[in-house]
């Protein structure tokens, strides 16, 4: 059986919307600054891929994604695209 691979990205420098109240917009702005959203314009929210060497599905949740830095983003994306090869 095959396992789907997915990469969940939140694209955009700001996660604020006019439909949210001021408190929610401030919280979202802080989240953007703490993540790669403010610097790179996107952040990793999670991913899943099949490691063909081990046959194991690798899952990475949003808490793992919150630890991805601008410096580690290249390695993170490389990991996603190379695991399934």
VOSE-640077 format. One record per residue: residue in one letter; x negated, y, z negated of N, C-alpha, C, O in turn; chain. Coordinates in Angstrom, 1 decimal. Atoms other than C-alpha are relative to their C-alpha. Layout:
# residues N
('A' (X Y Z) (X Y Z) (X Y Z) (X Y Z) 'A');
...
END
This chain:
# residues 85
('X' (-0.8 -1.2 0.0) (0.0 0.0 0.0) (-0.9 1.2 0.0) (-2.0 1.2 -0.5) 'A');
('X' (0.7 -1.2 0.0) (-1.1 3.5 0.6) (0.5 1.0 -1.1) (1.6 0.9 -1.5) 'A');
('X' (-0.4 -1.0 1.0) (-1.1 6.3 -1.9) (-0.1 1.4 0.6) (-1.1 1.7 1.3) 'A');
('X' (0.0 -1.3 -0.6) (-0.3 9.9 -0.9) (-1.1 0.8 -0.7) (-1.3 0.7 -1.9) 'A');
('X' (0.9 -1.0 0.6) (-3.0 12.5 -1.4) (0.6 1.4 0.1) (1.2 1.7 1.1) 'A');
('X' (-0.6 -1.4 0.0) (-1.9 16.0 -2.3) (-0.9 0.9 -0.7) (-1.6 0.6 -1.7) 'A');
('X' (0.7 -1.1 0.7) (-3.5 19.3 -3.3) (1.0 1.1 -0.2) (1.6 1.6 0.8) 'A');
('X' (-1.0 -1.0 0.4) (-1.2 21.7 -5.1) (-0.7 1.3 -0.2) (-1.4 1.5 -1.2) 'A');
('X' (0.6 -1.3 0.1) (-2.3 25.3 -4.5) (1.0 1.0 -0.2) (2.1 1.0 0.3) 'A');
('X' (-0.8 -1.2 0.1) (-0.8 28.5 -5.7) (-0.7 1.1 0.7) (-1.8 1.5 0.3) 'A');
('X' (0.7 -0.9 -0.9) (-1.6 31.0 -3.0) (0.5 1.4 -0.3) (1.7 1.7 -0.4) 'A');
('X' (-0.4 -1.3 0.3) (-1.6 34.7 -3.8) (-0.9 0.6 -1.1) (-1.3 -0.1 -2.0) 'A');
('X' (0.8 -0.6 1.0) (-3.6 37.2 -5.8) (0.8 0.4 -1.3) (0.2 0.5 -2.4) 'A');
('X' (-0.9 -0.4 1.1) (-0.6 38.2 -8.0) (1.1 -1.0 -0.1) (1.7 -1.3 1.0) 'A');
('X' (-1.2 0.8 0.2) (2.1 36.0 -9.5) (1.1 0.8 -0.6) (1.8 0.3 -1.6) 'A');
('X' (-1.1 -0.8 0.6) (4.5 38.8 -10.3) (1.1 0.2 1.0) (0.8 0.3 2.3) 'A');
('X' (-1.1 -0.2 -0.9) (7.9 39.4 -8.9) (1.0 1.0 -0.6) (1.1 1.0 -1.9) 'A');
('X' (-0.9 -1.0 0.5) (10.5 42.1 -9.2) (1.2 -0.7 -0.8) (1.8 0.0 -1.6) 'A');
('X' (-1.1 0.6 0.7) (13.0 39.5 -10.4) (-0.3 -0.4 -1.4) (0.6 -0.7 -2.2) 'A');
('X' (0.4 0.3 1.4) (11.0 38.9 -13.6) (-0.1 1.3 -0.8) (-0.3 2.3 -0.3) 'A');
('X' (0.1 -1.1 0.9) (11.1 41.1 -16.6) (-1.5 0.4 -0.2) (-2.4 -0.3 0.2) 'A');
('X' (1.3 -0.6 0.2) (8.1 43.2 -17.7) (-0.9 -1.0 -0.8) (-2.1 -1.1 -0.5) 'A');
('X' (0.8 1.0 0.8) (7.0 40.6 -20.3) (-0.5 -1.1 0.8) (-1.6 -1.5 0.7) 'A');
('X' (0.4 1.1 -0.9) (7.0 37.8 -17.8) (-1.1 0.4 1.0) (-2.0 -0.3 1.3) 'A');
('X' (1.0 -0.5 -1.0) (5.1 39.9 -15.2) (-1.3 0.2 -0.7) (-2.4 -0.1 -0.1) 'A');
('X' (1.2 -0.1 0.7) (2.5 40.7 -17.8) (-0.7 -1.3 -0.3) (-1.9 -1.5 -0.2) 'A');
('X' (0.5 1.3 0.2) (2.1 37.1 -18.7) (-0.6 -0.6 1.3) (-1.7 -1.2 1.2) 'A');
('X' (0.5 0.6 -1.3) (1.7 36.1 -15.0) (-1.3 0.8 0.4) (-2.2 0.1 1.0) 'A');
('X' (1.2 -0.8 -0.4) (-0.9 38.9 -14.5) (-1.2 -0.5 -0.8) (-2.3 -0.6 -0.3) 'A');
('X' (1.1 0.5 0.8) (-3.0 37.6 -17.4) (-0.4 -1.4 0.5) (-1.6 -1.7 0.5) 'A');
('X' (0.3 1.3 -0.6) (-2.7 34.1 -15.9) (-0.9 0.1 1.3) (-1.8 -0.7 1.5) 'A');
('X' (0.7 -0.3 -1.2) (-4.0 35.4 -12.6) (-1.4 0.4 -0.3) (-2.4 -0.1 0.4) 'A');
('X' (1.4 -0.4 0.3) (-7.0 37.0 -14.2) (-0.8 -1.1 -0.6) (-2.0 -1.2 -0.3) 'A');
('X' (0.7 1.1 0.6) (-7.9 33.9 -16.2) (-0.3 -1.1 1.0) (-1.2 -1.9 0.7) 'A');
('X' (0.2 1.0 -1.0) (-7.7 31.7 -13.1) (-0.8 0.5 1.2) (-1.3 1.6 1.1) 'A');
('X' (0.6 -0.4 -1.2) (-9.2 31.9 -9.7) (0.9 0.9 0.9) (0.4 1.4 2.0) 'A');
('X' (-1.0 -0.7 -0.9) (-6.1 33.7 -8.3) (-0.5 1.4 0.2) (-0.4 1.9 1.4) 'A');
('X' (0.4 -1.4 -0.2) (-7.5 37.2 -8.9) (-1.2 0.2 0.8) (-1.3 1.1 1.6) 'A');
('X' (1.3 -0.2 -0.8) (-10.9 36.6 -7.4) (0.0 -0.7 1.4) (-0.5 -0.1 2.3) 'A');
('X' (0.0 0.7 -1.2) (-10.2 34.0 -4.7) (1.3 0.1 0.8) (1.3 -0.2 2.0) 'A');
('X' (-1.3 -0.1 -0.7) (-6.5 34.6 -3.9) (0.8 -1.3 -0.1) (1.8 -1.4 0.6) 'A');
('X' (-0.7 1.2 0.2) (-5.5 31.1 -4.9) (-0.6 -0.8 -1.2) (-1.7 -0.5 -1.6) 'A');
('X' (0.5 0.9 1.0) (-5.8 28.5 -7.6) (0.5 -1.4 0.2) (1.5 -1.6 0.9) 'A');
('X' (-0.4 1.4 -0.1) (-5.6 24.7 -7.9) (0.9 -0.3 -1.1) (0.6 0.0 -2.3) 'A');
('X' (-1.0 0.3 1.1) (-2.5 23.6 -9.8) (0.0 -1.5 -0.3) (0.5 -1.9 -1.3) 'A');
('X' (0.0 1.4 0.2) (-3.2 19.9 -9.4) (-0.4 -0.7 1.3) (-0.3 -0.1 2.4) 'A');
('X' (0.2 0.7 -1.2) (-4.2 17.2 -7.0) (0.0 -1.5 -0.3) (-0.2 -1.9 -1.5) 'A');
('X' (0.0 1.4 0.1) (-4.0 13.5 -6.4) (-0.7 -0.6 1.3) (-0.4 -0.1 2.4) 'A');
('X' (0.6 0.6 -1.2) (-6.2 11.4 -4.1) (-0.4 -1.4 -0.4) (-0.7 -1.8 -1.5) 'A');
('X' (0.4 1.4 0.2) (-7.2 7.8 -3.6) (-1.5 -0.1 0.2) (-2.0 0.3 1.3) 'A');
('X' (1.4 0.2 -0.2) (-10.8 7.0 -4.2) (-0.2 -1.4 0.7) (0.0 -2.4 0.1) 'A');
('X' (0.0 1.2 -0.8) (-11.3 4.4 -1.4) (-1.1 -0.9 -0.5) (-1.0 -2.2 -0.3) 'A');
('X' (1.0 0.9 0.5) (-14.5 3.1 -3.0) (0.4 -0.8 -1.2) (0.2 -2.0 -1.2) 'A');
('X' (-0.4 0.8 1.2) (-12.9 2.1 -6.3) (1.4 -0.5 0.2) (1.9 -1.4 -0.5) 'A');
('X' (-1.4 0.4 -0.2) (-9.3 1.8 -5.0) (0.9 0.6 -1.0) (2.1 0.3 -1.1) 'A');
('X' (-0.8 -0.6 1.1) (-8.1 3.9 -7.9) (0.5 1.4 0.5) (-0.1 2.1 1.2) 'A');
('X' (-0.6 -1.3 -0.3) (-5.8 6.9 -7.6) (-0.6 0.9 -1.1) (-0.5 0.6 -2.3) 'A');
('X' (0.5 -1.1 0.9) (-7.4 10.0 -9.1) (1.0 1.1 -0.1) (1.5 1.6 0.9) 'A');
('X' (-1.0 -1.1 0.3) (-5.0 12.5 -10.7) (-0.6 1.1 -0.8) (-1.3 0.8 -1.8) 'A');
('X' (0.5 -1.2 0.7) (-5.8 16.0 -11.8) (1.2 0.9 -0.2) (1.8 1.3 0.7) 'A');
('X' (-1.2 -0.8 0.3) (-3.1 18.0 -13.6) (-0.3 1.5 -0.1) (-1.5 1.9 0.2) 'A');
('X' (0.2 -1.4 0.0) (-2.6 21.7 -14.0) (-0.9 0.5 -1.1) (-1.6 1.5 -0.9) 'A');
('X' (0.9 -0.4 1.0) (-4.6 21.8 -17.2) (-1.5 -0.2 0.5) (-2.3 0.6 0.2) 'A');
('X' (1.3 0.1 -0.6) (-7.6 20.5 -15.3) (-0.2 1.1 1.0) (-1.3 1.7 1.1) 'A');
('X' (0.1 -1.1 -1.0) (-6.9 23.0 -12.5) (-0.3 1.4 -0.7) (-0.9 2.2 0.0) 'A');
('X' (0.3 -1.2 0.7) (-7.0 25.8 -15.1) (-1.5 0.2 -0.3) (-1.9 1.3 -0.6) 'A');
('X' (1.4 -0.1 0.3) (-10.6 25.0 -15.7) (-0.9 0.2 1.2) (-2.1 0.4 1.1) 'A');
('X' (0.8 -0.3 -1.2) (-11.7 25.4 -12.1) (-0.3 1.4 0.1) (0.5 2.3 -0.1) 'A');
('X' (0.5 -1.4 -0.1) (-13.8 28.5 -11.7) (-0.3 0.3 1.5) (-0.4 -0.5 2.3) 'A');
('X' (0.5 -0.4 -1.4) (-14.8 30.5 -8.6) (-1.3 -0.8 0.4) (-1.4 -1.2 1.6) 'A');
('X' (1.3 0.7 -0.3) (-18.2 28.8 -8.9) (0.2 -1.5 0.3) (-0.5 -2.1 1.1) 'A');
('X' (-0.2 1.4 -0.2) (-16.7 25.3 -9.0) (1.0 -0.4 1.1) (1.3 -1.5 1.3) 'A');
('X' (-1.1 0.2 -0.9) (-14.0 25.8 -6.4) (-0.5 -0.8 1.2) (0.2 -1.7 1.7) 'A');
('X' (0.6 0.7 -1.1) (-16.2 24.6 -3.5) (-0.1 -1.5 -0.3) (0.2 -2.4 0.5) 'A');
('X' (0.2 1.4 0.4) (-17.0 21.4 -5.4) (1.3 -0.7 -0.1) (1.5 -1.9 0.2) 'A');
('X' (-1.4 0.5 0.2) (-13.3 20.9 -6.3) (0.6 -0.4 1.4) (1.1 -1.5 1.5) 'A');
('X' (-0.6 0.3 -1.4) (-12.2 21.1 -2.6) (-0.7 -1.1 0.7) (-0.1 -1.9 1.3) 'A');
('X' (0.8 1.0 -0.6) (-15.0 19.0 -1.5) (0.3 -1.4 -0.5) (0.4 -2.4 0.2) 'A');
('X' (-0.4 1.3 0.6) (-14.0 16.3 -4.0) (1.3 -0.5 0.6) (1.4 -1.7 0.9) 'A');
('X' (-1.3 0.4 -0.6) (-10.5 16.3 -2.7) (-0.1 -0.6 1.4) (0.4 -1.6 1.7) 'A');
('X' (0.1 0.4 -1.4) (-11.4 16.0 0.9) (-0.9 -1.2 0.2) (-0.8 -1.9 1.2) 'A');
('X' (0.9 1.2 -0.2) (-14.2 13.4 0.4) (0.5 -1.2 -0.7) (0.1 -2.3 -0.3) 'A');
('X' (-0.4 1.2 0.7) (-12.5 11.0 -2.0) (0.7 -0.9 0.9) (0.6 -2.2 0.8) 'A');
('X' (-0.9 0.9 -0.8) (-10.1 9.7 0.6) (-0.8 -0.5 1.3) (-0.2 -1.2 2.1) 'A');
('X' (0.8 0.5 -1.2) (-12.9 9.1 3.2) (-0.6 -1.3 -0.1) (-1.2 -1.8 0.8) 'A');
END
